[in-house]
Amino acid sequence: MGDHRAEVTKVVCDTFRLDPALVEPDAPLEELGIDSKGRIKLLAALEIEYAVTIDLDLLDRFTDVGSVAGVLAEVLGGGTEERR
């Protein structure tokens, strides 16, 4: 499994128009202005960017950039989710 924090940071910044310098890997998504609807938008953006399907049940693990990167690593690494 790779470390996808930089890639997730880029997707977060592109999706929510944030300055990458302000996005810390351990900062809660809520502090970045990303609420529950925003987490769904982030999940969709990651699915499009990486051509994967991420189960909505994993959305509760989207707490910060680092945790989102961990979920993405699991999905890309052939965990429980399917690749398109």
N, C-alpha and C positions, 0 to 999 in steps of 0.2 A: 504494500500500500504506500502510495506516495503522499507527500504533504501538499495539499491543494490550497493552502491558505492564500497564496498570492493570486491564484486564479479566482478563488471565491471573492477576494477583496475587489478584484477588477470587475466581476459581475455585479457585485453590490454597488460599487461606485457608478458603473455604467447604468444600471437599472434605476438607481435612486438619485443619480446626479450628485454624488458626494465627492468631496476632495479626498483622494487616497491617503493623504498625509493625516487626515483626521480619523481614519478607520483603523483601530487597533484590533488585533485578533481576539482579544479577550473582552472587548467592550460589548456589553449587552446590546442586542439589536434594537431594543426599545430606546436606548440612549442615542442611537443613530436615526431615530424617527421611524423605525420599521415596526409596525404593529402586526397583529395577527393577519390582517389582509395583506400587508406587505410581505409577510413570510410566505404566503401563498404565491404572490407575484415573484418572489425570489426563487421558490421551488420551480415555478414554470420557466423562469429565465434559465435556470440551471439545466432543466430538461431539454430546452431548445439548444443551449450552448453545447451540451455534451451528448445529445441524442440518446438520452436514457429516460427511463421511467422511474420516478421516485415515489414510493408509496406515501400517501397522505398521513399514514400512521406515524411516519418519521418526522412529521412537521413539528411535533412537540420537542424534538431534539434541536431545533433551530433556535438556539439561545444567543449565540455569538458567532463571529466569523470562524473561529476555530472549530466549534461543534458542527457547523454547516460543512466545513472542509472534511471533517471526520465522516459525516454521512456520505458525502460525495465520494470519498475514498473507498468506503464500503461498497457503494453502488458500482463504481468503476472497477473495483477489484473482484467483482463477481460474487458479491455477498448474496443476500436474500432477494435483491431486486433484479429485474430482468433488463437486459440491454435491448434496445430496439433494433 
